[in-house]
Amino acid sequence: MKKIYQQHSFYLFLVLLVLSIAIGLKNPVFFSLSNFYDILKSSVVMGLFAIGVLIVLISAGIDISFTAIAAFSMYVTSKILVGFNITDSLIFAFLLSGAVGLLLGLFNAVFISHFKLPTLIVTLGTASVFRGFMLAFIGTAIINNLPESLVHFSKLAFFEETLPAGEKIGLSVSIIILLLFVILSWFLLRYTMLGRGIFALGGDRLAARRAGFNLNVIQYFIYGYAGFLSGIAGIIHASMMRNANPFDLVGTELVVIAAVVLGGASITGGKGNVAGTLLGVLLLVVINNSLILLNIPSYWQKVASGLIIIAGTAATVKKNIRKQRGQVF
């Protein structure tokens, strides 16, 4: 129990619980099954983004190109599916979007790993490149006639039931995709040598190299994996919206990074876990959901996200200063 009380995730869970109770008392609709399903469904795309951002932050990097990669992947995939009239292959759609995201993530890794450029500068530049290339050469029109397989996927649900008013509700199957990548990422970070290498890279790059880790391979994996997750998140987003909008997603980077920092990841690297990240995502989704239920303008979410990043960074710096003082004295 003492170890549980010392965990950042435990206090984050308490905050989420107290906030949920407070919102529910203000508006009982919050406690409805329909709202619960909506919160989980709204967490899927942000959750996939957050897992990729988590791994990047643990490695002491920062990626702000993931939404541009997601938009590029989903739009190119939708263009290909519609152009070649591929209407019944859901797996192909996911693999294609993931592959496009993977390639764009590896493009980031080339500059970060081989040219040793700062991750923030690289991903800031590539985000503009990806977005500009898509709008200039691929298209700007919204694709509304998505393949039937994607439309059908958006309707699939577990535990489907009909409310007295006639509305059908259910838990989206997209939750399964998020859970699969959550388990995979958790296992990777906790039980594999590659995961240890990611933490080592974020903790001390020189020490990681001396320990025998191939930092180039690790960085290629990190940004390739983050890109792949972005591609999957992009096609899920298109499916949920039932259209491919090239102007979607870009601009939500701050919220995702805030969720990961709130979940306990350190901006300076070497620290973070999947459970805390998921709780951070849920907390921000609940905050956004509550703003709607309480009739509060949604732009306050951006204020909350910015304050979370500042507070999280300040906490990390303060902790590092205390640690250094303890070593000196």
Secondary structure as GFF3:
##gff-version 3
##sequence-region A 1 329
A	DSSP	alpha_helix	2	5	.	.	.	ID=ss1
A	DSSP	alpha_helix	8	26	.	.	.	ID=ss2
A	DSSP	three_ten_helix	28	31	.	.	.	ID=ss3
A	DSSP	alpha_helix	33	58	.	.	.	ID=ss4
A	DSSP	alpha_helix	66	83	.	.	.	ID=ss5
A	DSSP	alpha_helix	90	109	.	.	.	ID=ss6
A	DSSP	pi_helix	110	114	.	.	.	ID=ss7
A	DSSP	alpha_helix	119	133	.	.	.	ID=ss8
A	DSSP	pi_helix	134	138	.	.	.	ID=ss9
A	DSSP	alpha_helix	148	155	.	.	.	ID=ss10
A	DSSP	beta_strand	157	162	.	.	.	ID=ss11
A	DSSP	beta_strand	168	172	.	.	.	ID=ss12
A	DSSP	alpha_helix	174	191	.	.	.	ID=ss13
A	DSSP	alpha_helix	193	203	.	.	.	ID=ss14
A	DSSP	alpha_helix	205	210	.	.	.	ID=ss15
A	DSSP	alpha_helix	215	241	.	.	.	ID=ss16
A	DSSP	alpha_helix	253	262	.	.	.	ID=ss17
A	DSSP	alpha_helix	274	293	.	.	.	ID=ss18
A	DSSP	alpha_helix	300	328	.	.	.	ID=ss19
###
